[in-house]
């Protein structure tokens, strides 16, 4: 039986990936998609809270902490590469609660995790600045108590929740960096100018850029801007859902089956998963 990399191995690998260059960290939503993405040679994977929620029949941000933790344990167990956890807002408002959740997430074997500063309240979509920083500080303390090897990514969600203020986003990211974040992330930056401004402002800390829709920017161009890490969020899951929904609606509404021709060949999928299962045995 081949030797599997240990949790410690994966965490060291993930930390090294953040030290130089640029890498893509795609987001599987279940075991099959994780194994397939790993087979393509990606050096790390990241969960997608939305993609997993949709697969379980929930809206984004509606899964429980226990559901998220079970999902993370499963992803870690079936992959040989580091897994980063999309850990939403830490499933708590208070810093103490965030710290407790982070402790549980670290125990799943993930190599990294992210904490958001969004509240879910449309009237007040971002946590107060000081509370946001305290939440990251609590996450950092929890990781350090557990050994300190897990990469902490701090997210500022202003551009996603109707507060697209570049100066405030940068102020928060810098404060998160000072509070102990290893990697910084402001989802929703949709131009080269915004991406470059954030990367320059928080240097030398590594920055994650999400490409959840086609913006006409390539991996090479993002790397040239100084991007260290590129994720796709729920985009792959939504792409799969898009094909399924189009085919299902065509059958239900038109009584036609043309869209089924776009499906992946059964033989190709069967061959991949048969060979992949042998690798794991």
C-alpha positions as CSV (number, residue, x, y, z in Angstrom):
1,X,0.0,0.0,0.0
2,X,1.4,3.4,-0.9
3,X,2.1,5.8,1.8
4,X,-0.3,8.8,2.2
5,X,1.0,12.2,3.1
6,X,0.3,13.0,6.8
7,X,-1.6,16.0,7.9
8,X,1.7,17.6,9.0
9,X,3.1,16.9,5.5
10,X,0.1,18.6,3.8
11,X,0.3,21.6,6.1
12,X,4.0,22.1,5.4
13,X,3.3,21.8,1.6
14,X,0.5,24.4,1.9
15,X,2.7,26.8,3.8
16,X,5.4,26.5,1.2
17,X,3.0,27.2,-1.6
18,X,2.3,30.6,-0.1
19,X,5.9,31.6,0.0
20,X,6.5,32.4,-3.7
21,X,4.9,32.1,-7.1
22,X,1.3,31.7,-7.9
23,X,-1.0,28.6,-7.7
24,X,-4.6,27.8,-8.5
25,X,-6.6,26.3,-5.6
26,X,-9.9,25.0,-7.1
27,X,-13.0,24.3,-5.1
28,X,-14.6,20.8,-5.1
29,X,-18.0,20.3,-3.5
30,X,-17.9,16.6,-2.9
31,X,-15.6,13.6,-2.9
32,X,-15.9,12.9,-6.6
33,X,-15.1,16.4,-7.7
34,X,-12.2,16.6,-5.2
35,X,-10.6,13.4,-6.5
36,X,-11.0,14.5,-10.1
37,X,-9.5,17.9,-9.4
38,X,-6.6,16.3,-7.6
39,X,-6.0,14.1,-10.7
40,X,-5.5,17.1,-12.8
41,X,-2.4,18.1,-10.8
42,X,-3.7,20.9,-8.7
43,X,-1.3,21.3,-5.7
44,X,-4.1,22.1,-3.2
45,X,-7.9,22.2,-3.0
46,X,-10.4,24.4,-1.1
47,X,-13.9,23.7,0.0
48,X,-16.7,25.8,-1.2
49,X,-19.4,26.5,1.4
50,X,-21.9,27.4,-1.3
51,X,-21.2,24.4,-3.5
52,X,-21.5,22.1,-0.6
53,X,-24.6,23.7,0.7
54,X,-26.3,23.4,-2.7
55,X,-25.4,19.7,-2.9
56,X,-27.0,19.2,0.5
57,X,-30.1,21.1,-0.4
58,X,-29.4,24.3,1.5
59,X,-28.9,27.9,0.6
60,X,-25.4,29.4,1.0
61,X,-24.6,30.2,4.6
62,X,-27.4,27.9,5.8
63,X,-25.4,24.8,6.7
64,X,-24.5,24.0,10.3
65,X,-21.1,24.0,11.8
66,X,-21.3,20.2,12.3
67,X,-22.2,19.8,8.6
68,X,-19.2,21.8,7.6
69,X,-16.8,20.0,9.9
70,X,-18.0,16.6,8.7
71,X,-17.5,17.7,5.1
72,X,-14.0,19.0,5.8
73,X,-13.1,15.7,7.5
74,X,-14.3,13.8,4.4
75,X,-12.4,16.0,2.0
76,X,-9.2,15.7,4.0
77,X,-9.5,11.9,4.3
78,X,-9.9,11.3,0.5
79,X,-7.2,13.6,-0.8
80,X,-3.4,13.6,-0.9
81,X,-3.1,17.4,-1.3
82,X,-3.7,20.2,1.3
83,X,-7.3,21.3,1.8
84,X,-8.3,24.8,2.7
85,X,-11.6,25.3,4.5
86,X,-14.1,27.9,3.4
87,X,-15.2,28.3,7.0
88,X,-17.6,31.2,6.4
89,X,-17.6,33.5,9.4
90,X,-16.5,30.9,11.9
91,X,-20.1,30.0,12.7
92,X,-20.1,32.6,15.5
93,X,-20.3,36.3,16.1
94,X,-18.2,36.7,19.2
95,X,-14.4,36.2,19.0
96,X,-14.7,33.4,21.6
97,X,-17.1,31.5,19.4
98,X,-14.9,31.9,16.4
99,X,-11.9,30.6,18.4
100,X,-13.9,27.5,19.4
101,X,-15.0,26.8,15.8
102,X,-11.5,27.3,14.5
103,X,-10.2,24.8,17.1
104,X,-12.7,22.2,15.8
105,X,-11.8,23.0,12.1
106,X,-8.1,22.5,12.8
107,X,-8.9,19.1,14.3
108,X,-10.4,17.9,10.9
109,X,-6.9,18.0,9.4
110,X,-7.3,21.0,7.1
111,X,-4.1,22.8,6.0
112,X,-5.8,26.2,6.0
113,X,-9.1,28.0,6.7
114,X,-10.7,31.4,6.0
115,X,-12.8,33.7,8.2
116,X,-15.1,36.3,6.7
117,X,-16.1,39.7,8.2
118,X,-19.6,39.7,6.7
119,X,-22.6,39.4,9.1
120,X,-25.4,38.2,6.9
121,X,-27.4,41.3,7.9
122,X,-28.3,43.4,4.8
123,X,-28.6,46.6,7.0
124,X,-25.2,46.1,8.5
125,X,-23.3,43.7,6.2
126,X,-19.9,43.9,7.8
127,X,-18.9,43.4,11.4
128,X,-17.7,46.5,13.2
129,X,-14.0,47.1,12.4
130,X,-12.7,46.4,15.9
131,X,-14.9,43.3,16.3
132,X,-13.7,42.1,12.9
133,X,-10.1,42.4,14.0
134,X,-10.8,40.7,17.3
135,X,-12.4,37.8,15.5
136,X,-9.2,37.2,13.4
137,X,-7.1,37.6,16.5
138,X,-9.1,34.9,18.1
139,X,-8.8,32.6,15.1
140,X,-5.0,33.1,15.2
141,X,-4.8,32.3,18.8
142,X,-6.8,29.1,18.3
143,X,-4.5,28.0,15.5
144,X,-1.4,28.8,17.5
145,X,-2.7,26.8,20.5
146,X,-3.2,23.8,18.2
147,X,0.3,24.0,16.8
148,X,0.3,27.0,14.5
149,X,0.8,25.2,11.1
150,X,-2.6,26.0,9.6
151,X,-2.7,28.9,7.2
152,X,-5.2,31.5,8.4
153,X,-6.8,33.5,5.6
154,X,-8.7,36.7,6.5
155,X,-11.5,37.8,4.2
156,X,-13.0,41.3,3.9
157,X,-16.3,41.0,2.1
158,X,-17.2,44.6,1.3
159,X,-17.1,44.2,-2.5
160,X,-19.6,41.3,-2.2
161,X,-22.1,42.8,0.3
162,X,-22.7,46.2,-1.2
163,X,-19.8,48.1,0.5
164,X,-17.3,48.4,-2.4
165,X,-14.9,50.8,-0.6
166,X,-11.3,50.1,-1.6
167,X,-9.8,52.2,1.2
168,X,-11.9,50.5,3.9
169,X,-11.2,47.0,2.4
170,X,-7.4,47.7,2.5
171,X,-7.7,49.1,6.0
172,X,-9.4,45.9,7.2
173,X,-6.9,43.6,5.4
174,X,-3.9,45.4,6.8
175,X,-5.5,45.2,10.3
176,X,-6.2,41.5,9.8
177,X,-2.6,41.0,8.7
178,X,-1.4,42.7,11.9
179,X,-3.8,40.4,13.9
180,X,-2.1,37.3,12.6
181,X,-3.6,36.4,9.2
182,X,-1.2,34.6,6.9
183,X,-3.1,35.2,3.7
184,X,-5.5,38.0,2.7
185,X,-8.6,37.9,0.5
186,X,-11.1,40.5,-0.7
187,X,-13.6,38.6,-2.9
188,X,-15.4,40.6,-5.5
189,X,-12.5,42.5,-7.1
190,X,-13.4,42.5,-10.7
191,X,-10.7,44.6,-12.4
192,X,-6.9,44.4,-12.8
193,X,-6.7,47.8,-11.2
194,X,-8.5,46.8,-8.1
195,X,-6.7,43.5,-7.8
196,X,-3.3,45.2,-8.3
197,X,-4.2,47.9,-5.7
198,X,-5.0,45.4,-3.0
199,X,-2.0,43.3,-3.7
200,X,0.4,46.3,-3.6
201,X,-1.2,47.7,-0.5
202,X,-0.9,44.6,1.7
203,X,2.5,43.3,0.4
204,X,4.4,41.2,1.2
205,X,1.5,39.2,2.6
206,X,0.1,36.7,0.0
207,X,-3.3,37.5,-1.5
208,X,-6.0,35.1,-2.7
209,X,-8.0,36.3,-5.8
210,X,-11.2,34.6,-6.7
211,X,-12.2,34.0,-10.3
212,X,-15.9,33.0,-9.9
213,X,-16.9,34.3,-13.4
214,X,-15.0,35.0,-16.6
215,X,-13.4,38.4,-16.3
216,X,-11.1,38.1,-19.3
217,X,-8.1,37.7,-16.9
218,X,-5.8,34.7,-17.2
219,X,-3.8,32.8,-14.5
220,X,-0.6,34.3,-16.1
221,X,-2.0,37.8,-15.9
222,X,-3.0,37.4,-12.3
223,X,0.4,36.0,-11.5
224,X,2.0,39.0,-13.1
225,X,-0.1,41.3,-10.8
226,X,1.5,39.5,-7.8
227,X,-1.4,37.2,-7.0
228,X,-0.2,34.3,-4.9
229,X,-3.3,32.1,-4.8
230,X,-6.3,31.8,-7.2
231,X,-9.6,30.2,-6.2
232,X,-12.9,29.7,-8.1
233,X,-15.3,29.6,-5.1
234,X,-18.6,27.9,-6.1
235,X,-18.0,28.4,-9.8
236,X,-17.3,24.8,-10.7
237,X,-20.3,23.6,-8.6
238,X,-22.5,26.2,-10.3
239,X,-21.2,25.2,-13.7
240,X,-22.2,21.6,-13.0
241,X,-25.6,22.8,-11.7
242,X,-26.0,24.9,-14.9
243,X,-25.6,21.9,-17.2
244,X,-28.0,19.8,-15.0
245,X,-30.6,22.5,-14.8
246,X,-30.6,23.2,-18.5
247,X,-31.0,19.5,-19.3
248,X,-33.7,18.9,-16.7
249,X,-35.7,22.0,-17.7
250,X,-35.5,21.0,-21.4
251,X,-37.0,17.6,-20.6
252,X,-39.7,19.1,-18.2
253,X,-40.7,22.0,-20.4
254,X,-40.0,20.9,-23.9
255,X,-40.1,17.1,-23.8
256,X,-36.7,17.0,-25.5
257,X,-33.4,15.4,-24.5
258,X,-30.9,17.2,-26.7
259,X,-29.0,18.7,-23.8
260,X,-28.1,15.3,-22.5
261,X,-25.5,15.2,-25.3
262,X,-23.4,17.6,-23.3
263,X,-22.9,15.2,-20.5
264,X,-19.6,13.6,-19.7
265,X,-19.3,10.1,-21.2
266,X,-20.2,7.3,-18.8
267,X,-17.2,5.3,-19.9
268,X,-14.8,8.1,-19.2
269,X,-16.2,8.7,-15.7
270,X,-16.3,5.0,-14.9
271,X,-12.7,4.5,-16.0
272,X,-11.5,7.4,-14.0
273,X,-13.2,6.4,-10.8
274,X,-12.3,2.8,-11.2
275,X,-8.6,3.7,-11.6
276,X,-8.8,6.2,-8.9
277,X,-10.3,3.7,-6.4
278,X,-7.4,1.4,-7.1
279,X,-4.9,4.1,-6.3
280,X,-6.6,4.5,-2.9
281,X,-6.6,0.8,-2.1
